[in-house]
Amino acid sequence: MCFKPTKNIAALVVLLLLAGCDEHREEVWLDNLELLPVSSESSTSDPSFYSDEILDFDDYFETAGEIQISDEIVFGDRVNPVIGPQGQILMLDGEIAGLFDPSGSLLAHVTPEACNPGYEWTPRRAQFLPEGGFLVFGYSREGYWFDENGICTNTFPHRPYTQALVLAADSTVFAAKLSNPEWQLVKYGTRPGEEEILLSGSNTQLGTRIIAGGLTQGANGDLYISAFHSPFVYRYREGRLEKLGYMPSYYKSIPSDLTEAEVNNSNDAMLKVRRVITEHSTSGTIFQLDDHSILLGFSNVDHPNPSTDSPMPGAFHIMDTDGYPITKGSLFRGDIYPVFAGSGSIYTRVYDDSGRDDAPLNPKIVEYRFASE
């Protein structure tokens, strides 16, 4: 284990690396959140717990079923499913939303019409309540509550403009606002004015221009954050932010922030952002796989098989809620791109590319069940 000072001299960040501080396993430089140190007694930093072994996806997951979404509403290519507690499926693509039963048949075309007539929304993020209702957020910041039949019942009284949202069982909403000039972890209540900033810190120039990152909540109420620039997982517990995980050998770190010249030239800034995304590794959405497991995916990694067909190959690893690796090595995914996870399963979307005239227009949702060693 090695320690390095942050820009705030009073704070230390514990680096959870596979091996010592060599030039190939340096801290991601952008990782300058003002973190409280992880306990030096934490064995998640023990290199013996990790491995660069390439793991077989089929050794950890088995196909549990698939559901063909009906074509009563046709979605675009960027559609994402959200699975409810009774197996219902909410599909959103940024323009339209539909509620389907566990067999894939349409239950309701979901719109905020009953709450806001004529409103043209952009549904992108959603989460179910235990009793079956759900909350939907869009790019336009508005949030709406829906009942179990897909009918809008109320407007959410806050506008957390971020894709990193999680809805607690008591209808509290947490948001990790990672693309603001100052990043924030915010707690929103169900009434106007109920807003509390739990943590905040200065952001990087790249961070303000890339809307990415994720947020999930563990069974015990802990929050877990992923940031686009870092392979680590950040756990919020009782006012503290802790860093869990390690630096995989295949992760291509981002070497620098925007320069002052790039900041002052919007074209140069956008070119730098594109290079960052296409030439370096980034972290994707974080999932609570089950009560004891966290799954984090990476994009554009150094794939062990150079002949892979993917232009930006991905990988993911699974840890427990304290950062201990459940999969010591890494699962390199080929055609497996998780779009939702929960209750011990991950879900992917697969389109029929057979070219048949009668081929379904919407994807099927394939469920893979997780079984640890």
Secondary structure, DSSP 8 states (H G I E B T S, - for coil): -EEEE-SSTT-EEEE-BSSSS-TTS---TT---------TT-GGG-GGG----EE-GGGTEEEEEEEE--TTS---TT-EEEE-TTS-EEEE-SS-EEEE-TTS-EEEEE-STTTSTT----EEEEEE-TTS-EEEEETTS-EEEE-TTS-EEEEES----SS-EEE-TTS-EEEEETTSSEEEEEEE-SSTT-EEEEEEEE--TTTTT----EEEE-TTS-EEEE-TT-SSEEEEETTEEEEES-B-TT---------HHHHT-HHHHHHHHHHHHHHS-EEEEEEEEETTEEEEEEES---S-TT-S-SS-EEEEEEETTS-BSSSSEEEESS---SEEETTEEEEEE---S--TT--SS-EEEEEEE---
